[in-house]
C-alpha cells in the first residue's frame, strides 16, 4: 500500500511539472502543451493587432474614409472642369459684360497706382484691352486665365523698417475689380446691417459712431 501511494504521488508530481506541459507525443505526431497553446494564441493576437494597425494606417480606397491626397489632373484641368459649371459660367458672363467692364476700367484709372511686374501703367490699359480683349475674355469664360506674379515693393516706415506691398498688374487689377462688382451686387444685400468692413458707402468711422450710440 505504501509503494502504491508513492507511485501515485510521483505520477501526480510528473503531471504538475512544467516540462510535462511543453509537449507530448500523440497518435498524429508531437502535440503542443499548455505553453505552446498559449504562445500560439499570443502570436495570433499579435498578428491581428498588426493587421488592424496596417489597415488603419493605410485605408483602402474603396472605403472612402479619407480623401485622396492629390486629385488626378493638373491645376489647369481642374480649373477647366470648374469653369464648365453652369453657375460659374453665368458668373463670368456677367463679369465680362460691356457695362461692367467699363465701370471696372473707370475705377482702376481713378485709383491710379504703380505698374505691376509687366511695367504697364493705367494709361496704357485701355489700348491693351482694345487689342487683346477677345482673347482675354475667352480665357476668363473657359477658366484658363492666369494672373501675372505680384510685384514686391518695400515702402519705408516713418519709425524705421519697411512695409512690404504686393502690386498686381493693371490688367489683373481690372479683372479683380470686374469680378468684385458682380459678387458685391449679389452678396452685399445678404450681409448684416451692422457690418461695415470693406462694403460700399461704409467705413470704420461709421462703425465707431454706431458703437458709441
C-alpha positions in Angstrom: 0.0 0.0 0.0 2.8 2.4 0.8 4.5 1.6 -2.5 1.3 2.3 -4.4 0.8 5.7 -2.6 4.4 6.7 -3.6 3.7 5.7 -7.2 0.5 7.8 -7.4 2.3 10.8 -5.7 5.2 10.6 -8.2 2.7 10.4 -11.1 0.9 13.5 -9.8 4.2 15.4 -9.5 5.1 14.5 -13.1 1.7 15.9 -14.3 2.3 19.1 -12.4 5.9 19.6 -13.6 6.3 22.4 -16.2 8.3 20.3 -18.7 5.4 17.9 -18.9 3.1 20.7 -20.3 5.6 21.8 -23.0 4.9 19.0 -25.5 3.9 15.3 -25.7 3.7 12.7 -28.3 0.3 11.9 -29.8 -1.0 9.5 -32.5 -0.6 12.1 -35.2 2.8 13.4 -34.1 4.0 15.9 -31.4 1.3 17.7 -29.5 1.7 21.2 -28.1 1.2 21.6 -24.4 -0.3 24.4 -22.4 2.7 26.7 -23.0 2.7 26.0 -26.7 -1.1 26.7 -27.0 -0.7 30.0 -25.1 2.2 31.1 -27.2 0.3 30.3 -30.4 -2.7 32.3 -29.1 -0.5 35.3 -28.3 1.1 35.2 -31.7 -2.3 35.1 -33.3 -3.5 38.0 -31.3 -0.3 40.0 -32.2 -0.8 39.3 -35.9 -4.4 40.5 -35.7 -3.3 43.7 -34.0 -0.6 44.4 -36.6 -3.1 43.8 -39.4 -5.5 46.2 -37.8 -2.7 48.8 -37.4 -1.8 48.4 -41.1 -5.4 48.8 -42.1 -5.8 52.0 -40.0 -2.5 53.5 -41.3 -3.3 52.7 -44.9 -7.1 52.9 -45.5 -8.4 51.2 -48.7 -9.6 53.5 -51.4 -12.9 51.7 -51.6 -13.8 52.6 -48.1 -13.9 56.3 -48.8 -13.0 57.1 -45.2 -10.4 59.8 -46.2 -10.0 61.9 -49.4 -7.0 61.2 -51.6 -4.0 63.5 -51.2 -4.0 64.5 -54.8 -6.7 64.7 -57.4 -5.9 63.5 -60.9 -5.1 66.1 -63.4 -3.2 69.4 -63.4 -4.5 72.7 -61.9 -5.5 74.0 -65.3 -7.5 70.9 -66.0 -9.3 71.2 -62.6 -10.0 74.9 -63.4 -11.5 73.9 -66.7 -13.8 71.4 -65.0 -15.0 74.0 -62.5 -15.5 76.5 -65.3 -17.8 74.1 -67.1 -20.3 74.5 -64.2 -23.4 76.5 -65.4 -23.3 78.7 -62.4 -19.6 79.6 -62.8 -20.1 80.3 -66.5 -23.1 82.6 -65.7 -20.9 84.5 -63.2 -18.1 85.0 -65.7 -20.5 86.1 -68.4 -21.8 88.9 -66.1 -18.2 89.8 -65.3 -17.4 90.1 -69.0 -20.4 92.2 -69.8 -19.6 95.5 -71.5 -21.0 97.9 -68.9 -19.5 96.0 -66.0 -16.1 96.2 -67.7 -16.4 99.9 -68.5 -17.2 100.6 -64.8 -14.2 98.5 -63.7 -11.9 100.3 -66.1 -13.0 103.7 -64.8 -12.4 102.5 -61.2 -8.9 101.3 -61.9 -8.0 104.5 -63.7 -9.3 106.6 -60.8 -7.3 104.5 -58.3 -4.2 105.1 -60.4 -1.4 103.2 -58.7 2.0 101.9 -59.8 2.7 99.5 -62.7 3.0 95.8 -61.9 5.6 93.3 -62.9 5.0 93.9 -66.7 5.5 97.6 -66.5 2.1 98.6 -67.9 0.6 101.7 -66.3 -3.1 102.6 -66.1 -2.9 104.9 -69.1 -1.8 102.0 -71.3 -4.6 99.7 -70.1 -7.3 100.9 -72.5 -5.2 100.3 -75.6 -4.2 96.9 -74.3 -7.8 95.9 -73.8 -8.8 97.1 -77.2 -6.2 94.8 -78.8 -6.4 91.8 -76.6 -9.8 91.7 -75.0 -11.3 88.9 -77.2 -8.6 86.5 -76.2 -8.7 87.6 -72.5 -12.5 87.2 -72.5 -12.2 83.7 -73.9 -9.7 82.8 -71.2 -12.0 84.1 -68.5 -15.0 82.2 -69.8 -13.1 79.0 -70.2 -11.3 79.2 -66.8 -7.9 79.2 -68.3 -6.9 82.8 -67.4 -3.7 83.0 -65.3 -2.9 86.2 -63.3 0.7 87.5 -63.5 3.0 87.3 -60.5 2.7 90.1 -58.0 5.5 92.7 -57.8 7.1 93.1 -54.4 7.7 96.6 -53.2 9.1 97.8 -49.9 7.9 101.2 -48.5 10.0 102.7 -45.7 8.2 103.3 -42.4 8.5 106.6 -40.5 9.8 104.9 -37.4 12.2 102.6 -39.3 11.8 99.3 -41.1 9.8 98.7 -44.3 6.3 97.8 -45.2 6.1 95.2 -47.9 3.4 95.5 -50.6 2.4 93.4 -53.5 1.3 95.2 -56.6 -0.6 93.2 -59.2 -0.5 94.2 -62.9 -3.1 96.8 -64.0 -4.8 94.1 -66.2 -5.2 91.9 -63.1 -6.5 94.8 -61.1 -9.0 95.5 -63.8 -10.2 91.8 -63.8 -10.3 91.8 -60.0 -12.5 94.9 -60.0 -14.9 93.5 -62.6 -15.3 90.3 -60.6 -15.7 92.2 -57.3 -18.5 94.3 -58.8 -20.6 91.3 -59.8 -20.1 89.5 -56.5 -20.8 92.6 -54.5 -24.1 93.2 -56.2 -25.2 89.6 -55.5 -23.9 89.2 -51.9 -23.8 92.6 -50.2 -27.5 92.6 -49.6 -27.2 89.4 -47.5 -24.7 90.9 -45.0 -25.6 92.1 -41.6 -26.8 95.7 -41.2 -24.1 96.1 -38.5 -21.3 95.0 -40.9 -19.1 97.9 -42.0 -15.8 96.4 -43.3 -15.0 96.6 -47.0 -18.5 97.5 -48.1 -19.6 100.2 -50.5 -20.5 103.6 -48.8 -19.5 102.2 -45.4 -16.4 102.8 -43.3 -14.7 102.1 -40.0 -15.7 105.6 -38.8 -19.3 104.7 -39.2 -18.8 101.5 -37.2 -17.3 103.6 -34.3 -20.1 106.1 -34.4 -22.7 103.3 -34.3 -20.9 101.7 -31.3 -20.9 105.0 -29.4 -24.7 105.5 -29.8 
